[in-house]
Amino acid sequence: MKTYGQYCSVARALDLLGERWTLLVVRELLCGTRRFSDFQRGIPRVSRTMLSARLRELIDAGVVEKDEGGQGTTYRLTAAGEELSGMVRELGVWGQRWLPRHLATDELDLDALAWDMHRRANVDALPAVPVVARIEITDGRRGDLSFGDARTEGLTLEGRREWVRAFPGWFARYLFAEVAPAAAAS
């Protein structure tokens, strides 16, 4: 691991957390990810080797615990890791407020979007019978629209009337959806 070689607490924290992919691994753990394959779904551009290295570093630092029980290998945050939640949340708020919202098409990862939708599914709100939903994304730049605005812009839902009405409640909103861009905040 590279080091800043400083006694400063910020520099020492960044020695561990400032490496590429590390805070995304922490974010995934904070979002409930426990299995290696689920980390890969949440961070699809990280290689298996790099993901293994980052998990190992976090385990060695006492931020993550690895459990190799009967259900296979799982990971969880320690108390030290849980303390990172406020920092990760504030970093997300800052990014949502101050960084550009429009990305180049090659920077948009629909696999990560689908995985985030999966983990944000409100299972209790789903119908008692199985439902098949086909989501076709032709324009990945709709992240800042409310559900109603997306429908005005051309989002269509087809199916049983009660399911179409209930669809918005089937998923929790993005954690930072309510954070307005800086230009609108001032």
N, CA and C of each residue as an Amber inpcrd file, in Angstrom:
protein
   558
   0.8460000  -1.1740000   0.0000000   0.0000000   0.0000000   0.0000000
   0.8910000   1.2360000   0.0000000   0.5260000   2.2080000  -0.8330000
   1.2510000   3.4730000  -0.8690000   0.9030000   4.2570000   0.3830000
   1.8290000   5.1290000   0.7830000   1.5810000   5.9310000   1.9770000
   2.0260000   7.3680000   1.7420000   1.3130000   8.2740000   2.4000000
   1.7190000   9.6790000   2.3560000   2.8970000   9.9420000   3.2930000
   3.1370000   9.0240000   4.2100000   4.2590000   9.1680000   5.1280000
   4.0900000  10.3150000   6.1010000   2.8460000  10.5900000   6.4900000
   2.5790000  11.6760000   7.4270000   1.8640000  11.1290000   8.6550000
   2.0460000  11.8070000   9.7590000   1.3660000  11.4260000  10.9850000
  -0.0740000  11.9260000  11.0210000  -0.3880000  12.8910000  10.1820000
  -1.7240000  13.4870000  10.1270000  -2.7880000  12.4000000   9.9800000
  -3.8410000  12.4910000  10.7810000  -4.9130000  11.4890000  10.7470000
  -5.5970000  11.4020000   9.3850000  -5.7700000  12.5330000   8.7030000
  -6.3900000  12.5230000   7.3770000  -5.4910000  11.7590000   6.4050000
  -4.2060000  12.0400000   6.4260000  -3.2690000  11.3550000   5.5320000
  -3.2400000   9.8570000   5.8250000  -3.2250000   9.4840000   7.0980000
  -3.1910000   8.0550000   7.4430000  -4.4740000   7.3580000   7.0430000
  -5.6310000   8.0290000   7.1840000  -6.9030000   7.4390000   6.7480000
  -6.9070000   7.2720000   5.2320000  -6.3630000   8.2630000   4.5280000
  -6.3110000   8.1650000   3.0680000  -5.3140000   7.1130000   2.5950000
  -4.3070000   6.8120000   3.4130000  -3.4030000   5.7160000   3.0600000
  -4.2010000   4.4400000   2.8070000  -5.2090000   4.1970000   3.6120000
  -6.0570000   3.0120000   3.4570000  -7.2320000   3.2620000   2.5210000
  -7.9730000   4.3240000   2.7690000  -9.2460000   4.5370000   2.0820000
  -9.1260000   5.2620000   0.7510000  -7.9820000   5.8800000   0.4940000
  -7.8140000   6.6710000  -0.7210000  -7.4420000   5.8710000  -1.9520000
  -7.1570000   4.6000000  -1.7920000  -6.8290000   3.7640000  -2.9490000
  -8.0670000   3.5710000  -3.8240000  -7.8750000   3.4580000  -5.1190000
  -8.9930000   3.2850000  -6.0450000  -9.8050000   2.0470000  -5.6700000
 -11.1130000   2.1680000  -5.7110000 -12.1290000   1.1480000  -5.4490000
 -12.4280000   0.9460000  -3.9700000 -11.5620000   1.3690000  -3.0580000
 -11.7400000   1.0370000  -1.6470000 -13.0430000   1.5910000  -1.0860000
 -13.3260000   2.8700000  -1.3010000 -14.5550000   3.4290000  -0.7440000
 -15.8010000   2.8600000  -1.4230000 -15.6760000   2.3910000  -2.6600000
 -16.8170000   1.7430000  -3.2870000 -17.0840000   0.3790000  -2.6500000
 -16.0420000  -0.2950000  -2.2140000 -16.2180000  -1.5520000  -1.4730000
 -16.9270000  -1.2560000  -0.1580000 -16.5160000  -0.2010000   0.5260000
 -17.1760000   0.2000000   1.7730000 -18.6300000   0.5780000   1.4980000
 -18.8650000   1.3300000   0.4330000 -20.2390000   1.6980000   0.0610000
 -21.0960000   0.4530000  -0.1320000 -20.5680000  -0.5260000  -0.8270000
 -21.3230000  -1.7600000  -1.0580000 -21.6630000  -2.4560000   0.2570000
 -20.7160000  -2.5030000   1.1630000 -20.9780000  -3.1170000   2.4740000
 -22.0470000  -2.3380000   3.2290000 -21.9930000  -1.0180000   3.1520000
 -23.0050000  -0.1900000   3.8060000 -24.3890000  -0.3870000   3.1810000
 -24.4160000  -0.7700000   1.8970000 -25.6830000  -1.0260000   1.2000000
 -26.1710000  -2.4560000   1.3910000 -25.4250000  -3.2500000   2.1320000
 -25.8820000  -4.6040000   2.4370000 -25.2040000  -5.7250000   1.6820000
 -24.2490000  -5.4110000   0.8290000 -23.5350000  -6.4510000   0.0930000
 -22.7300000  -7.2980000   1.0650000 -22.7770000  -8.6070000   0.8680000
 -22.0650000  -9.5280000   1.7550000 -21.2160000 -10.5470000   1.0010000
 -21.5430000 -10.8240000  -0.2470000 -20.8580000 -11.8790000  -1.0040000
 -20.0060000 -11.2820000  -2.1240000 -18.9100000 -11.9800000  -2.4370000
 -17.9650000 -11.5150000  -3.4410000 -18.6550000 -11.2290000  -4.7690000
 -19.5160000 -12.1500000  -5.2220000 -20.1890000 -11.9680000  -6.5140000
 -21.0980000 -10.7360000  -6.4980000 -21.6490000 -10.4070000  -5.3410000
 -22.4910000  -9.2120000  -5.2520000 -21.6620000  -7.9290000  -5.2840000
 -20.4280000  -7.9810000  -4.7550000 -19.5340000  -6.8250000  -4.9050000
 -19.2920000  -6.5810000  -6.3900000 -19.0900000  -7.6600000  -7.1430000
 -18.8310000  -7.5140000  -8.5750000 -20.0380000  -6.9530000  -9.3120000
 -21.2410000  -7.2570000  -8.8430000 -22.4350000  -6.6860000  -9.4680000
 -22.5530000  -5.1970000  -9.1420000 -22.2020000  -4.8260000  -7.9270000
 -22.2990000  -3.4260000  -7.5110000 -21.1660000  -2.5600000  -8.0150000
 -20.0240000  -3.1840000  -8.2980000 -18.8490000  -2.4690000  -8.8220000
 -18.3510000  -3.2510000 -10.0400000 -19.1000000  -3.2630000 -11.1280000
 -18.7870000  -4.1730000 -12.2330000 -17.4630000  -3.9200000 -12.9450000
 -16.8870000  -2.7580000 -12.7880000 -15.6400000  -2.4700000 -13.5090000
 -14.3740000  -2.8320000 -12.7170000 -14.5370000  -3.2920000 -11.4890000
 -13.3690000  -3.7030000 -10.7130000 -13.0250000  -5.1470000 -11.0760000
 -11.7410000  -5.4180000 -11.2200000 -11.3220000  -6.7900000 -11.5270000
 -11.4130000  -7.6490000 -10.2620000 -11.5130000  -8.9580000 -10.4590000
 -11.5600000  -9.8900000  -9.3190000 -10.3080000  -9.7380000  -8.4590000
  -9.1620000  -9.5980000  -9.1100000  -7.8940000  -9.4750000  -8.3910000
  -7.8700000  -8.2180000  -7.5390000  -8.3110000  -7.0930000  -8.1200000
  -8.3120000  -5.8290000  -7.3820000  -9.3150000  -5.8680000  -6.2460000
 -10.5060000  -6.4410000  -6.4880000 -11.5030000  -6.5540000  -5.4410000
 -10.9750000  -7.3920000  -4.2900000 -10.3360000  -8.4960000  -4.5940000
  -9.7350000  -9.3420000  -3.5510000  -8.7020000  -8.5730000  -2.7520000
  -7.8730000  -7.8010000  -3.4550000  -6.8290000  -7.0200000  -2.7800000
  -7.4400000  -5.9690000  -1.8580000  -8.4730000  -5.2660000  -2.3320000
  -9.0960000  -4.2320000  -1.5060000  -9.7710000  -4.8450000  -0.2820000
 -10.4720000  -5.9600000  -0.4570000 -11.0920000  -6.6240000   0.6940000
 -10.0200000  -7.0660000   1.6930000  -8.9350000  -7.6200000   1.1970000
  -7.8440000  -8.0670000   2.0730000  -7.2720000  -6.8870000   2.8750000
  -7.0570000  -5.7470000   2.2080000  -6.5280000  -4.5670000   2.8970000
  -7.4880000  -4.0910000   3.9850000  -8.7840000  -4.0850000   3.6860000
  -9.7790000  -3.6530000   4.6730000  -9.8760000  -4.6390000   5.8360000
  -9.7170000  -5.9180000   5.5520000  -9.7070000  -6.9300000   6.6150000
  -8.4760000  -6.7380000   7.4920000  -7.3110000  -6.5740000   6.8590000
  -6.0600000  -6.3860000   7.6190000  -6.1090000  -5.1340000   8.4840000
  -6.8430000  -4.1170000   8.0360000  -6.9420000  -2.8610000   8.7890000
  -8.0190000  -2.9190000   9.8690000  -8.7760000  -4.0120000   9.9300000
  -9.8160000  -4.1350000  10.9500000 -11.1150000  -3.4250000  10.5980000
 -11.3160000  -3.1110000   9.3280000 -12.5180000  -2.4140000   8.8770000
 -13.5930000  -3.4230000   8.4590000 -13.1650000  -4.5680000   7.9650000
 -14.0540000  -5.6130000   7.4540000 -13.6950000  -6.9370000   8.1190000
 -14.7160000  -7.7540000   8.3510000 -14.5170000  -9.1200000   8.8330000
 -14.9690000 -10.0850000   7.7610000 -14.2350000 -11.1760000   7.6390000
 -14.5630000 -12.2240000   6.6750000 -15.0400000 -13.4350000   7.4620000
 -16.1530000 -14.0110000   7.0350000 -16.7020000 -15.1980000   7.6900000
 -16.8230000 -16.3040000   6.6580000 -16.1700000 -17.4180000   6.9080000
 -16.2220000 -18.5490000   5.9890000 -17.0840000 -19.6500000   6.5890000
 -18.3560000 -19.3360000   6.8310000 -19.2980000 -20.2600000   7.4490000
 -19.9210000 -21.2130000   6.4530000 -20.9550000 -21.9160000   6.9090000
 -21.6320000 -22.9260000   6.1110000 -22.3250000 -22.3830000   4.8730000
 -22.6560000 -21.0840000   4.8520000 -23.3260000 -20.4700000   3.7030000
 -22.3300000 -19.9190000   2.6820000 -21.0600000 -20.2150000   2.8500000
 -20.0250000 -19.6640000   1.9770000 -19.3940000 -18.4380000   2.6190000
 -18.4710000 -17.8440000   1.9200000 -17.7400000 -16.6950000   2.4450000
 -18.6060000 -15.4380000   2.3830000 -18.6720000 -14.7290000   3.4990000
 -19.3710000 -13.4480000   3.5470000 -18.4600000 -12.4150000   4.2060000
 -18.7930000 -11.1670000   3.9790000 -18.0320000 -10.0460000   4.5240000
 -18.9980000  -9.1180000   5.2400000 -18.4970000  -8.4540000   6.2750000
 -19.3090000  -7.4600000   6.9670000 -18.3800000  -6.4210000   7.5700000
 -18.9390000  -5.2410000   7.7870000 -18.1690000  -4.1700000   8.4140000
 -18.0240000  -4.4200000   9.8990000 -16.8740000  -4.0850000  10.4340000
 -16.6680000  -4.0870000  11.8740000 -17.2020000  -2.7650000  12.4240000
 -17.0790000  -2.5640000  13.7100000 -17.4840000  -1.2740000  14.2950000
 -16.6950000  -0.1290000  13.6550000 -15.4160000  -0.3700000  13.3990000
 -14.5940000   0.6570000  12.7370000 -15.1230000   0.9540000  11.3450000
 -15.5410000  -0.0710000  10.6320000 -16.0960000   0.1140000   9.2980000
 -17.4250000   0.8350000   9.3160000 -18.2690000   0.4900000  10.2900000
 -19.5720000   1.1520000  10.4200000 -19.4090000   2.6500000  10.6560000
 -18.3420000   3.0370000  11.3360000 -18.0940000   4.4680000  11.5820000
 -17.8380000   5.2480000  10.3070000 -17.5440000   4.5650000   9.2120000
 -17.3140000   5.2400000   7.9340000 -18.6180000   5.6640000   7.2610000
 -19.7580000   5.2030000   7.7550000 -21.0230000   5.4770000   7.0790000
 -21.2930000   6.9740000   6.9270000 -21.0560000   7.7520000   7.9550000
 -21.2900000   9.1960000   7.8720000 -20.4020000   9.8550000   6.8340000
 -19.1390000   9.4420000   6.7820000 -18.2100000  10.0160000   5.8130000
 -18.6210000   9.6450000   4.3920000 -18.9980000   8.3900000   4.1750000
 -19.4120000   7.9540000   2.8410000 -20.6890000   8.6900000   2.4220000
 -21.6250000   8.8360000   3.3520000 -22.8580000   9.5640000   3.0580000
 -22.5460000  11.0210000   2.6900000 -21.7100000  11.6760000   3.4610000
 -21.3640000  13.0710000   3.1750000 -20.6130000  13.2050000   1.8560000
 -19.7710000  12.2440000   1.5340000 -19.0760000  12.2510000   0.2540000
 -20.0860000  12.1290000  -0.8870000 -21.0920000  11.2730000  -0.7180000
 -22.1490000  11.1290000  -1.7160000 -22.9670000  12.3970000  -1.8760000
 -23.2930000  13.0430000  -0.7700000 -24.0360000  14.3110000  -0.8260000
 -23.2140000  15.3570000  -1.5640000 -21.9450000  15.4470000  -1.2250000
 -21.0720000  16.4190000  -1.8910000 -21.0220000  16.1450000  -3.3940000
 -20.8290000  14.8870000  -3.7770000 -20.7660000  14.5350000  -5.1930000
 -22.0620000  14.8440000  -5.9230000 -23.1840000  14.5700000  -5.2780000
 -24.4910000  14.8370000  -5.8960000 -24.7050000  16.3420000  -6.0650000
 -24.2290000  17.1230000  -5.1100000 -24.4380000  18.5660000  -5.1430000
 -23.4760000  19.2790000  -6.0950000 -22.2210000  18.8880000  -6.1140000
 -21.2050000  19.6910000  -6.7810000 -20.6500000  19.1270000  -8.0810000
 -20.8240000  17.8550000  -8.3580000 -20.2510000  17.2850000  -9.5810000
 -21.2850000  17.2570000 -10.7040000 -20.8240000  17.3100000 -11.9520000
 -21.7640000  17.2930000 -13.0840000 -22.6590000  16.0620000 -13.0420000
 -23.9270000  16.2350000 -13.4080000 -24.9000000  15.1390000 -13.3910000
 -24.9250000  14.3830000 -14.7120000 -24.4130000  14.9760000 -15.7700000
 -24.4810000  14.3390000 -17.0820000 -23.1360000  13.7140000 -17.4060000
 -23.1590000  12.4160000 -17.6480000 -21.9460000  11.6740000 -17.9550000
 -21.9570000  11.2380000 -19.4090000 -20.7640000  10.9670000 -19.9270000
 -20.6620000  10.4040000 -21.2760000 -21.2770000   9.0070000 -21.2620000
 -21.8000000   8.5930000 -22.3880000 -22.4760000   7.2970000 -22.4840000
 -21.5740000   6.1620000 -22.0140000 -20.2700000   6.2190000 -22.3150000
 -19.3810000   5.1310000 -21.9040000 -19.0990000   5.1320000 -20.4040000
 -19.5250000   6.1630000 -19.6940000 -19.3760000   6.2040000 -18.2380000
 -20.6230000   5.7040000 -17.5160000 -21.7050000   5.4590000 -18.2490000
 -22.9480000   4.9800000 -17.6540000 -22.9530000   3.4580000 -17.6800000
 -23.0950000   2.8350000 -16.5260000 -23.0600000   1.3810000 -16.4330000
 -24.4430000   0.8660000 -16.0630000 -25.1430000   0.3280000 -17.0430000
 -26.4990000  -0.1480000 -16.8100000 -26.5380000  -1.3900000 -15.9250000
 -25.4690000  -2.1930000 -15.9210000 -25.4250000  -3.3440000 -15.0240000
 -25.4450000  -2.8850000 -13.5670000 -24.6750000  -1.8450000 -13.2670000
 -24.6680000  -1.3110000 -11.9010000 -26.0260000  -0.7160000 -11.5500000
 -26.6710000  -0.0560000 -12.5060000 -28.0130000   0.4910000 -12.2830000
 -29.0040000  -0.6270000 -11.9830000 -28.9720000  -1.6860000 -12.7730000
 -29.8900000  -2.8080000 -12.5630000 -29.6580000  -3.4560000 -11.2030000
 -28.3980000  -3.5970000 -10.7970000 -28.1000000  -4.1800000  -9.4990000
 -28.6090000  -3.2700000  -8.3760000 -28.4370000  -1.9660000  -8.5290000
 -28.9140000  -1.0450000  -7.5020000 -30.4390000  -1.0920000  -7.4150000
 -31.1130000  -1.2030000  -8.5470000 -32.5720000  -1.3390000  -8.5300000
 -32.9660000  -2.6340000  -7.8170000 -32.2290000  -3.6950000  -8.0820000
 -32.5030000  -4.9850000  -7.4330000 -32.4290000  -4.8620000  -5.9140000
 -31.3700000  -4.2170000  -5.4440000 -31.2170000  -4.1440000  -3.9930000
 -32.1300000  -3.0970000  -3.3610000 -32.7080000  -2.2140000  -4.1730000
 -33.6420000  -1.2200000  -3.6530000 -35.0940000  -1.6520000  -3.8100000
 -35.2940000  -2.8870000  -4.2600000 -36.6630000  -3.3830000  -4.4170000
 -37.3460000  -3.4850000  -3.0570000 -38.5540000  -2.9740000  -2.9950000
 -39.3610000  -3.0430000  -1.7780000 -40.2130000  -4.3120000  -1.8880000
 -39.6560000  -5.4240000  -1.4250000 -40.2850000  -6.7330000  -1.5820000
 -41.6870000  -6.7530000  -0.9760000 -41.8820000  -6.0550000   0.1260000
 -43.1970000  -6.0420000   0.7780000 -44.2670000  -5.3530000  -0.0720000
 -43.8560000  -4.4850000  -0.9930000 -44.8230000  -3.7710000  -1.8310000
 -45.1620000  -4.5180000  -3.1180000 -44.4090000  -5.5660000  -3.4280000
 -44.6490000  -6.3160000  -4.6650000 -45.9250000  -7.1370000  -4.5510000
 -46.5720000  -7.4130000  -5.6950000 -47.7630000  -8.2710000  -5.6760000
 -47.4200000  -9.6660000  -5.1550000 -48.4250000 -10.3660000  -4.6550000
 -48.2240000 -11.7070000  -4.1090000 -47.8750000 -12.7220000  -5.1960000
 -48.2700000 -12.4520000  -6.4340000 -47.9750000 -13.3530000  -7.5420000
 -46.7250000 -12.8540000  -8.2710000 -45.9940000 -13.7500000  -8.9270000
 -44.7920000 -13.3090000  -9.6550000 -45.1350000 -12.2910000 -10.7450000
 -44.2530000 -11.3210000 -10.8920000 -44.4150000 -10.2730000 -11.8930000
 -43.1550000 -10.2460000 -12.7490000 -43.3290000 -10.1580000 -14.0290000
 -42.2010000 -10.0010000 -14.9370000 -42.2270000  -8.5650000 -15.4420000
 -41.1200000  -7.8720000 -15.2660000 -41.0190000  -6.4930000 -15.7450000
 -39.8610000  -6.4110000 -16.7240000 -40.0980000  -5.8080000 -17.8370000
 -39.0380000  -5.5710000 -18.8110000 -38.7490000  -4.0840000 -18.7820000
 -37.5190000  -3.7660000 -18.5080000 -37.1130000  -2.3650000 -18.4590000
 -36.1620000  -2.1420000 -19.6200000 -36.5580000  -1.2820000 -20.5140000
 -35.7580000  -0.9780000 -21.6900000 -35.2860000   0.4570000 -21.5590000
 -33.9880000   0.6370000 -21.4920000 -33.4240000   1.9710000 -21.3100000
 -32.8090000   2.4080000 -22.6290000 -33.3750000   3.4490000 -23.1910000
 -32.8640000   3.9740000 -24.4530000 -32.0880000   5.2700000 -24.2470000
 -32.2860000   5.9050000 -23.0970000 -31.5970000   7.1510000 -22.7820000
 -31.1940000   7.0860000 -21.3180000 -29.9210000   6.8730000 -21.0660000
 -29.4400000   6.7280000 -19.6970000 -29.3110000   8.0300000 -18.9400000
 -29.8390000   9.1150000 -19.4580000 -29.6750000  10.4230000 -18.8210000
 -30.9230000  10.8630000 -18.0840000 -31.6570000   9.9220000 -17.5040000
 -32.8980000  10.3150000 -16.8400000 -32.7930000  10.2530000 -15.3310000
 -31.6180000  10.1990000 -14.7910000 -31.4520000  10.0150000 -13.3660000
 -31.9950000  11.1160000 -12.4900000 -32.1100000  12.3270000 -13.0020000
 -32.5790000  13.4400000 -12.1860000 -34.0670000  13.7070000 -12.3190000
 -34.7760000  12.8610000 -13.0170000 -36.2090000  13.0660000 -13.1880000
 -36.9980000  12.3030000 -12.1380000 -38.0600000  12.9220000 -11.6720000
 -38.9830000  12.1910000 -10.8180000 -39.7040000  11.1740000 -11.6890000
 -40.4030000  10.2450000 -11.0720000 -41.1320000   9.2490000 -11.8440000
 -42.1690000   9.9250000 -12.7430000 -42.8840000  10.8950000 -12.2020000
 -43.8850000  11.6140000 -12.9940000 -43.2640000  12.3480000 -14.1680000
 -42.1270000  13.0180000 -13.9370000 -41.4490000  13.7380000 -15.0220000
 -40.9280000  12.7620000 -16.0810000 -40.4450000  11.5990000 -15.6460000
 -39.9650000  10.5930000 -16.5990000 -41.1110000  10.1230000 -17.4910000
 -42.2900000   9.9730000 -16.9130000 -43.4550000   9.5750000 -17.7260000
 -43.7980000  10.6780000 -18.7200000 -43.6920000  11.9380000 -18.3010000
 -43.9450000  13.0570000 -19.2030000 -42.9340000  13.0610000 -20.3470000
 -41.6920000  12.6520000 -20.0370000 -40.6230000  12.6260000 -21.0420000
 -40.6790000  11.3910000 -21.9400000 -41.6250000  10.4770000 -21.6860000
 -41.7690000   9.3380000 -22.5880000 -41.6740000   7.9670000 -21.9350000
 -41.4230000   7.8950000 -20.6400000 -41.4100000   6.5990000 -19.9640000
 -42.8040000   5.9850000 -20.0590000 -42.8550000   4.7420000 -20.4830000
 -44.1520000   4.0790000 -20.5690000 -44.1540000   2.8330000 -19.7090000
 -45.2810000   2.5890000 -19.1050000 -45.5220000   1.3790000 -18.3370000
 -46.7700000   0.7300000 -18.8980000 -46.6880000  -0.5590000 -19.1070000
 -47.8420000  -1.2920000 -19.5930000 -48.0860000  -2.4540000 -18.6540000
 -49.3370000  -2.8220000 -18.4990000 -49.6740000  -3.9560000 -17.6590000
 -50.9590000  -3.6960000 -16.9050000 -51.2010000  -4.5320000 -15.9140000
 -52.4050000  -4.3690000 -15.1130000 -52.3920000  -2.9830000 -14.4650000
 -53.5370000  -2.3270000 -14.5290000 -53.6500000  -0.9430000 -14.0390000
 -53.1260000  -0.7990000 -12.6090000 -53.5040000  -1.7090000 -11.7050000
 -53.0720000  -1.5790000 -10.3060000 -51.5590000  -1.7540000 -10.1670000
 -50.9550000  -2.5570000 -11.0350000 -49.5070000  -2.7290000 -10.9750000
 -48.7840000  -1.5180000 -11.5340000 -49.3180000  -0.9420000 -12.5890000
 -48.7130000   0.2750000 -13.1530000 -48.7460000   1.3900000 -12.1150000
 -49.8620000   1.5370000 -11.4180000 -49.9610000   2.5650000 -10.3640000
 -49.0110000   2.2800000  -9.2090000 -48.8560000   0.9950000  -8.8790000
 -48.0380000   0.6110000  -7.7220000 -46.5390000   0.6130000  -8.0260000
 -46.1670000   0.5610000  -9.2960000 -44.7660000   0.4000000  -9.6900000
 -43.7960000   1.3450000  -8.9750000 -44.0670000   2.6500000  -8.8650000
 -43.1040000   3.5380000  -8.1830000 -42.8130000   3.1180000  -6.7350000
 -43.7550000   2.4900000  -6.0740000 -43.5380000   2.0580000  -4.6990000
 -42.7830000   0.7570000  -4.5730000 -42.4810000   0.1300000  -5.6870000
 -41.7500000  -1.1360000  -5.6570000 -40.2540000  -0.9480000  -5.4340000
 -39.7820000   0.2840000  -5.5330000 -38.3530000   0.5560000  -5.3840000
 -38.1430000   1.7590000  -4.4770000 -37.1470000   1.6700000  -3.6060000
 -36.7590000   2.8200000  -2.7940000 -36.0020000   3.7970000  -3.6920000
 -36.1310000   5.0690000  -3.4050000 -35.4280000   6.0930000  -4.1880000
 -33.9290000   6.0470000  -3.8990000 -33.1760000   6.5530000  -4.8240000
 -31.7330000   6.6880000  -4.6730000 -31.4540000   7.5160000  -3.4270000
 -30.4720000   7.1020000  -2.6690000 -30.1640000   7.7300000  -1.3890000
 -29.9640000   9.2420000  -1.5020000 -29.4070000   9.6920000  -2.6080000
 -29.0900000  11.1110000  -2.7580000 -30.0410000  11.8270000  -3.7190000
 -31.1740000  11.2340000  -4.0010000 -32.1150000  11.7980000  -4.9780000
 -32.5930000  13.1860000  -4.5820000 -32.7100000  13.4540000  -3.3010000
 -33.2350000  14.7480000  -2.8450000 -32.1900000  15.8530000  -2.7840000
 -30.9170000  15.5170000  -3.0400000 -29.8570000  16.5230000  -2.9870000
 -29.8490000  17.3170000  -4.2860000 -30.1380000  18.5980000  -4.1780000
 -30.1950000  19.4600000  -5.3480000 -28.7840000  19.8520000  -5.7870000
 -28.5950000  20.0650000  -7.0890000 -27.2920000  20.5560000  -7.5640000
 -26.9860000  21.9150000  -6.9460000 -25.7340000  22.2330000  -6.8010000
 -25.3160000  23.4880000  -6.1660000 -25.9370000  24.7010000  -6.8280000
 -26.0190000  24.6950000  -8.1440000 -26.5870000  25.8580000  -8.8550000
 -28.0300000  26.0930000  -8.4250000 -28.7920000  25.0160000  -8.2220000
 -30.1930000  25.1530000  -7.8040000 -30.3000000  25.4130000  -6.3000000
 -29.2730000  25.0270000  -5.5490000 -29.3120000  25.1810000  -4.0890000
 -29.0890000  26.6270000  -3.6730000 -28.3980000  27.3990000  -4.4980000
 -28.0940000  28.7820000  -4.1040000 -29.0370000  29.7850000  -4.6450000
